Amino acid sequence: MKKIFFLLVFVMLINSSIAQKKIEANNLGINAGFTTGLGLSYEYWPEKDGFQITFLPWISKENTRFSFAFTYFRNLTIGKSVDLFLFMGNHITNILTKDNPGNNPHTIYNFGIGPGLKYNEDQIVWQFMFGYAMIDVLGDCNTSVALEIGVFYNF
């Protein structure tokens, strides 16, 4: 599986390394990840450095959750349709239960770093990130693999 992944990355980088492109600054879409957040996302990526803000309120009968994430990006390569970058994700989830509304919410903080791949198809941007995550840093801290994905509209 690793060999297939690295082969795919290598082919995409070779394919895209010939021509340089202008980085579009704004992306709007959805993101899912332990460290980059879950929900609606906005990215601002003017040059080599960029950031992403992700937010989602989740309301159910038992509890209310607010997911908020801030992610920093640093481009390593800029190709025709594929970019290689590094990410650092910070994701906070506040959980308010119906038994204890507004008082002392349970907070979960996740942090992660690693490489990512951004693939541009016209105005659609796909992002895949893989790295190292620290889950529930404020509570029972565990380490895990960070698997993150995002789909965006570029404007």
C-alpha distance (Angstrom), angle and dihedral (degrees) to the residues before:
residue distance angle dihedral
M1 . . .
K2 3.81 . .
K3 3.79 91.3 .
I4 3.81 92.0 52.8
F5 3.83 91.4 48.7
F6 3.82 93.4 49.2
L7 3.80 91.6 44.7
L8 3.81 90.3 52.1
V9 3.81 91.5 48.7
F10 3.81 91.3 47.6
V11 3.82 93.4 50.1
M12 3.82 91.9 47.7
L13 3.81 92.0 49.3
I14 3.80 93.3 48.2
N15 3.81 90.6 46.5
S16 3.77 92.9 50.4
S17 3.79 102.2 36.5
I18 3.79 96.6 79.1
A19 3.81 99.2 72.6
Q20 3.78 127.3 35.4
K21 3.79 121.5 -140.1
K22 3.76 136.5 -160.5
I23 3.80 111.9 -102.1
E24 3.78 110.8 -122.3
A25 3.77 110.5 -133.4
N26 3.83 105.3 -143.5
N27 3.80 132.5 54.7
L28 3.80 127.5 172.2
G29 3.80 123.0 -172.5
I30 3.79 147.0 90.8
N31 3.78 130.9 -52.5
A32 3.80 135.3 -169.4
G33 3.78 125.0 -168.2
F34 3.79 145.8 116.0
T35 3.80 93.3 -115.3
T36 3.82 105.1 21.5
G37 3.79 94.8 49.8
L38 3.75 140.4 -115.4
G39 3.79 123.0 -93.5
L40 3.77 141.4 24.8
S41 3.79 114.2 3.1
Y42 3.76 139.0 -163.4
E43 3.81 121.1 -166.0
Y44 3.76 127.9 -166.3
W45 3.80 111.5 -168.6
P46 3.84 110.0 163.8
E47 3.82 100.8 159.8
K48 3.80 133.2 -21.4
D49 3.81 94.0 -32.2
G50 3.78 124.4 59.8
F51 3.77 143.5 159.6
Q52 3.78 139.6 -148.9
I53 3.81 130.4 -152.2
T54 3.81 118.1 -160.6
F55 3.81 126.8 -174.0
L56 3.81 137.2 173.1
P57 3.82 131.5 164.5
W58 3.82 112.7 -154.3
I59 3.80 117.5 -166.0
S60 3.80 124.2 -173.6
K61 3.82 137.1 155.5
E62 3.81 92.7 -94.2
N63 3.80 102.4 41.0
T64 3.78 149.4 -13.0
R65 3.80 120.6 -121.7
F66 3.77 129.1 -166.7
S67 3.79 116.3 -163.7
F68 3.82 116.6 -164.7
A69 3.81 126.6 169.8
F70 3.78 137.7 177.2
T71 3.82 118.1 -164.7
Y72 3.81 129.4 -173.2
F73 3.83 120.5 -151.4
R74 3.80 132.3 -163.4
N75 3.82 119.5 -170.6
L76 3.80 116.3 -134.4
T77 3.81 98.6 177.4
I78 3.78 131.7 11.4
G79 3.78 114.8 -156.2
K80 3.77 138.1 170.9
S81 3.81 94.3 -87.6
V82 3.83 106.0 -11.6
D83 3.80 128.9 62.6
L84 3.79 127.2 -172.5
F85 3.81 115.6 -148.4
L86 3.79 145.8 160.8
F87 3.80 122.7 -120.3
M88 3.78 137.1 -161.1
G89 3.81 112.6 -165.9
N90 3.80 128.8 -164.3
H91 3.81 116.2 -173.2
I92 3.82 126.6 -180.0
T93 3.80 123.6 -173.1
N94 3.81 120.6 -171.5
I95 3.80 116.2 -163.1
L96 3.81 119.9 -162.4
T97 3.80 114.5 -171.8
K98 3.82 123.9 -151.3
D99 3.82 89.3 -121.8
N100 3.81 91.6 58.2
P101 3.86 108.5 26.0
G102 3.80 115.1 -175.9
N103 3.79 94.5 -8.6
N104 3.77 118.9 105.8
P105 3.82 104.0 -24.7
H106 3.79 118.9 -152.4
T107 3.82 107.2 -109.8
I108 3.80 124.7 -158.4
Y109 3.81 118.8 -168.7
N110 3.83 120.7 -168.0
F111 3.80 125.8 -174.0
G112 3.80 129.4 -171.9
I113 3.79 144.7 168.2
G114 3.78 135.0 -170.8
P115 3.79 148.2 105.5
G116 3.77 126.5 -56.0
L117 3.76 141.4 -169.6
K118 3.81 124.4 -139.5
Y119 3.81 118.1 -163.1
N120 3.84 119.9 -168.6
E121 3.80 122.6 -155.6
D122 3.81 106.0 179.4
Q123 3.81 101.1 -67.2
I124 3.82 97.6 -13.6
V125 3.80 116.7 92.1
W126 3.82 123.1 -164.8
Q127 3.80 119.2 -164.0
F128 3.79 126.2 -166.8
M129 3.80 120.7 -176.9
F130 3.78 130.8 -176.9
G131 3.77 125.9 179.2
Y132 3.78 150.5 107.2
A133 3.81 121.3 -46.5
M134 3.77 136.5 -167.9
I135 3.81 107.5 -153.3
D136 3.83 122.8 -155.4
V137 3.80 94.8 -1.1
L138 3.84 92.2 177.9
G139 3.82 93.6 51.3
D140 3.79 130.2 21.1
C141 3.79 97.5 -6.8
N142 3.81 113.2 -145.9
T143 3.77 131.0 172.7
S144 3.76 122.7 -133.2
V145 3.77 145.6 154.6
A146 3.80 113.3 -77.5
L147 3.80 111.3 -135.7
E148 3.80 112.8 179.2
I149 3.81 133.5 171.9
G150 3.78 134.5 -179.7
V151 3.81 138.4 179.1
F152 3.80 118.3 -159.9
Y153 3.79 143.4 177.5
N154 3.80 110.2 -130.3
F155 3.83 119.2 -141.2
